[in-house]
Amino acid sequence: MKTQLGGATAFYGVGNGEHAPEQPSVVFIHGSGMDHTVWLMPARHFARHGYNVVALDLPGHGGSEGPALTTIDAMSDWVSALLEQLGIGEAAIVGHSMGSLVALDFAARYPSHTRSLALLGTSTPMPVSDVLLDAAKNDDRAAMVMANTWSHSAPGLMGGHKSPGMTLYFGGLRLLQRTPEGVYFADLAACNAFEAGPVRAESVACPTLVVLGNEDKMTGPKQSRAVASSIQGARVVELDCGHAMLSEQSNAVLAALKSIV
């Protein structure tokens, strides 16, 4: 679906469902260099079960126009504006990686619009290595190869796919390679610069779930647990996977989300 926001087209997936004011809502926020398609399975599930689904593309990603936003705060403000445009007052907010920072910031700054919160593959702060940042700044596609490799567990790197000729690894890489020039660096730089996370976490008051991968090399289990410990009453679900949990453990991620959304 498309709508106009700030003079630019904003795209969001609805999981093949239709929005209705009496239904609960769930918002999915993707990570760096990604788009709404990473949420395909949970988006369709919740749409089929009577939810208004907003699997959004942040500006500069997927079907949303405009330059990439350069701060996490700006991204959460954009999400707020989109929900206001769509007439959604309260929602479960779900984010992965960079999207988890946006979700965390949103929940802390817009508490009346946050029914519950799910943070997948999260860490705060979320530092990005200089090697990766420099490569991304130069629009070196090696940055995407590095990040995609680090995002997968050993089985994720080696594992096959039910569809002949497809692998989890190359599916993730191709998604990153669709990102317009400069957008991936903007995303990584925003993650690296976001310092308000610990303060935001302490002010979150809604039911919260943190989902971590025990082989996550990007946002390690220790860092994810630290975020959970900063949020009163937060629950933790640990999965046998890397950072790319949405593809490596899609069924387990969905099962976890059912408990919070």
C-alpha positions as CSV (number, residue, x, y, z in Angstrom):
1,M,0.0,0.0,0.0
2,K,1.1,3.6,-0.6
3,T,0.3,6.9,1.0
4,Q,1.8,10.4,0.8
5,L,3.8,11.5,3.7
6,G,5.8,14.8,3.8
7,G,5.5,15.1,0.1
8,A,6.9,11.7,-0.7
9,T,5.4,8.2,-1.2
10,A,5.5,6.0,1.8
11,F,5.0,2.2,1.3
12,Y,3.8,-0.3,3.8
13,G,2.8,-4.0,3.4
14,V,-0.5,-5.1,5.0
15,G,0.1,-8.9,4.8
16,N,-2.8,-9.3,2.3
17,G,-5.2,-8.0,4.9
18,E,-7.5,-5.0,5.2
19,H,-7.4,-2.4,7.9
20,A,-10.4,-1.9,10.1
21,P,-10.6,0.5,13.0
22,E,-11.9,-2.1,15.5
23,Q,-8.9,-4.4,14.9
24,P,-5.6,-4.4,16.9
25,S,-2.6,-3.1,15.0
26,V,1.0,-4.3,14.7
27,V,3.9,-2.4,13.2
28,F,7.0,-4.1,11.8
29,I,10.2,-2.1,11.4
30,H,13.1,-3.5,9.3
31,G,16.8,-3.3,9.8
32,S,19.7,-1.6,8.0
33,G,19.5,-2.0,4.2
34,M,16.4,-4.1,4.4
35,D,12.7,-3.5,3.6
36,H,9.2,-4.7,4.5
37,T,9.7,-8.1,2.8
38,V,11.8,-9.5,5.7
39,W,8.5,-9.5,7.6
40,L,6.5,-11.5,5.0
41,M,5.6,-14.5,7.2
42,P,4.6,-12.7,10.4
43,A,2.8,-10.0,8.4
44,R,0.6,-12.5,6.6
45,H,0.0,-14.5,9.8
46,F,-1.2,-11.5,11.8
47,A,-3.3,-10.1,8.9
48,R,-5.1,-13.5,8.6
49,H,-5.8,-13.4,12.4
50,G,-7.5,-10.0,12.5
51,Y,-4.7,-7.5,12.8
52,N,-4.1,-4.2,11.0
53,V,-0.5,-4.9,9.7
54,V,1.9,-2.1,8.9
55,A,5.1,-3.6,7.6
56,L,6.7,-0.4,6.6
57,D,9.6,0.7,4.3
58,L,11.6,3.5,5.9
59,P,12.4,6.4,3.5
60,G,14.9,5.4,0.8
61,H,14.1,1.7,1.3
62,G,11.9,-0.6,-0.8
63,G,8.9,1.3,-2.1
64,S,9.3,4.4,0.1
65,E,10.7,7.6,-1.6
66,G,13.0,10.2,-0.2
67,P,16.5,10.2,1.1
68,A,17.3,7.8,4.0
69,L,16.8,9.3,7.4
70,T,20.1,9.8,9.3
71,T,19.1,9.4,12.9
72,I,17.1,6.9,14.9
73,D,15.0,9.7,16.4
74,A,14.1,10.9,12.9
75,M,13.0,7.4,12.0
76,S,10.8,6.9,15.0
77,D,9.2,10.3,14.3
78,W,8.6,9.2,10.8
79,V,6.9,6.1,12.0
80,S,4.7,8.2,14.3
81,A,3.7,10.4,11.4
82,L,2.9,7.4,9.3
83,L,0.7,5.8,11.9
84,E,-1.1,9.1,12.4
85,Q,-1.7,9.3,8.6
86,L,-3.2,5.8,8.7
87,G,-5.4,6.6,11.7
88,I,-3.7,4.0,14.0
89,G,-3.6,5.2,17.6
90,E,-2.0,2.2,19.4
91,A,-0.1,-0.8,18.1
92,A,2.3,-3.5,19.0
93,I,5.7,-2.3,17.8
94,V,8.2,-4.9,16.4
95,G,11.7,-4.1,15.2
96,H,14.7,-6.1,14.1
97,S,18.3,-4.8,14.3
98,M,18.3,-1.1,13.4
99,G,14.5,-1.5,13.5
100,S,14.8,-2.5,17.1
101,L,16.4,0.8,18.0
102,V,13.6,2.6,16.2
103,A,11.0,0.5,18.0
104,L,12.7,1.2,21.4
105,D,12.9,4.9,20.7
106,F,9.3,5.0,19.6
107,A,8.1,3.1,22.7
108,A,9.9,5.4,25.0
109,R,8.9,8.6,23.3
110,Y,5.4,7.7,22.2
111,P,4.1,5.5,25.1
112,S,0.5,6.2,24.4
113,H,0.8,4.7,21.0
114,T,2.7,1.5,22.1
115,R,0.6,-1.4,23.3
116,S,3.6,-3.8,23.4
117,L,7.2,-4.0,22.2
118,A,9.3,-6.7,20.6
119,L,13.0,-6.2,20.0
120,L,14.7,-8.7,17.8
121,G,18.5,-8.9,17.4
122,T,19.0,-5.8,19.6
123,S,21.8,-4.0,21.3
124,T,22.2,-0.6,22.8
125,P,24.5,1.0,22.1
126,M,24.8,-0.7,18.6
127,P,28.3,0.1,17.5
128,V,29.4,-0.6,14.0
129,S,33.0,-1.5,13.2
130,D,35.1,1.1,11.4
131,V,35.9,-1.4,8.7
132,L,32.2,-1.9,7.9
133,L,31.4,1.8,8.1
134,D,34.3,2.8,5.8
135,A,33.3,0.2,3.2
136,A,29.7,1.3,3.3
137,K,30.6,5.0,3.1
138,N,32.6,4.2,-0.1
139,D,29.6,2.3,-1.4
140,D,31.8,-0.8,-1.5
141,R,29.6,-3.8,-2.0
142,A,32.1,-5.7,0.2
143,A,30.3,-4.0,3.1
144,M,27.2,-6.0,2.3
145,V,29.1,-9.2,1.9
146,M,30.7,-8.7,5.3
147,A,27.5,-7.8,7.1
148,N,25.6,-10.6,5.4
149,T,28.3,-13.1,6.4
150,W,28.4,-12.0,10.0
151,S,24.6,-12.0,10.2
152,H,24.3,-15.8,9.6
153,S,25.1,-18.6,11.9
154,A,27.2,-21.5,10.5
155,P,24.1,-23.5,9.6
156,G,22.7,-20.4,7.9
157,L,25.8,-20.0,5.8
158,M,25.8,-23.6,4.8
159,G,22.2,-24.6,4.8
160,G,20.2,-25.2,1.7
161,H,16.7,-24.2,0.9
162,K,13.5,-26.0,0.0
163,S,13.5,-24.3,-3.3
164,P,16.2,-25.5,-5.7
165,G,18.9,-22.9,-6.4
166,M,18.1,-20.8,-3.4
167,T,20.0,-20.3,-0.1
168,L,19.4,-18.2,3.0
169,Y,22.8,-16.5,2.6
170,F,22.3,-15.3,-1.0
171,G,18.7,-14.3,-0.4
172,G,19.9,-11.9,2.4
173,L,22.7,-10.6,0.2
174,R,20.4,-9.9,-2.7
175,L,18.1,-7.9,-0.5
176,L,21.0,-5.7,0.7
177,Q,22.2,-5.3,-2.9
178,R,18.8,-3.7,-3.9
179,T,19.5,-0.9,-1.5
180,P,20.1,2.5,-3.3
181,E,23.5,4.1,-3.1
182,G,24.2,5.8,0.2
183,V,21.3,4.3,2.1
184,Y,23.1,1.4,3.7
185,F,25.8,3.7,5.1
186,A,23.2,6.1,6.4
187,D,21.5,3.2,8.3
188,L,24.8,1.9,9.8
189,A,25.9,5.4,10.8
190,A,22.5,6.0,12.5
191,C,22.9,2.8,14.5
192,N,26.5,3.7,15.4
193,A,25.6,7.2,16.5
194,F,22.5,6.4,18.6
195,E,23.5,6.9,22.3
196,A,20.1,7.4,23.9
197,G,19.2,3.7,24.0
198,P,20.0,2.9,27.6
199,V,17.9,5.9,28.8
200,R,15.1,5.0,26.4
201,A,15.1,1.4,27.7
202,E,14.7,2.5,31.3
203,S,11.6,4.5,30.4
204,V,9.7,1.8,28.5
205,A,6.6,0.8,30.5
206,C,4.8,-1.6,28.1
207,P,5.0,-5.4,27.9
208,T,8.3,-6.1,26.2
209,L,9.9,-9.2,24.5
210,V,13.5,-9.5,23.5
211,V,14.4,-12.2,21.0
212,L,18.0,-13.1,20.6
213,G,20.1,-15.5,18.5
214,N,22.7,-17.5,20.4
215,E,25.1,-17.3,17.5
216,D,24.5,-13.6,16.7
217,K,27.7,-11.9,15.8
218,M,26.2,-8.5,15.1
219,T,24.2,-7.9,18.3
220,G,25.5,-10.6,20.7
221,P,23.4,-12.5,23.2
222,K,25.0,-10.7,26.1
223,Q,24.1,-7.3,24.6
224,S,20.5,-8.3,23.9
225,R,20.1,-9.6,27.5
226,A,21.5,-6.3,28.8
227,V,18.8,-4.4,26.9
228,A,16.1,-6.8,28.4
229,S,17.5,-6.2,31.9
230,S,17.1,-2.5,31.5
231,I,13.4,-2.8,30.7
232,Q,11.1,-3.6,33.6
233,G,9.4,-7.0,33.2
234,A,11.0,-7.7,29.8
235,R,11.0,-11.4,28.7
236,V,13.8,-13.0,26.7
237,V,13.5,-15.7,24.1
238,E,16.7,-17.3,22.9
239,L,16.8,-19.0,19.5
240,D,19.4,-21.2,17.9
241,C,20.5,-18.9,15.1
242,G,22.5,-15.8,14.1
243,H,21.4,-12.2,13.6
244,A,19.4,-13.2,10.5
245,M,16.8,-14.8,12.7
246,L,13.9,-13.8,10.4
247,S,15.1,-16.2,7.8
248,E,17.0,-18.8,9.9
249,Q,14.3,-19.3,12.5
250,S,11.2,-17.9,10.9
251,N,8.8,-20.3,12.6
252,A,10.3,-19.8,16.0
253,V,10.3,-16.0,15.6
254,L,6.6,-16.1,14.7
255,A,5.9,-18.3,17.8
256,A,7.7,-15.7,20.0
257,L,5.8,-12.8,18.5
258,K,2.5,-14.5,19.1
259,S,3.2,-14.2,22.8
260,I,3.6,-10.4,22.7
261,V,1.7,-9.0,19.8
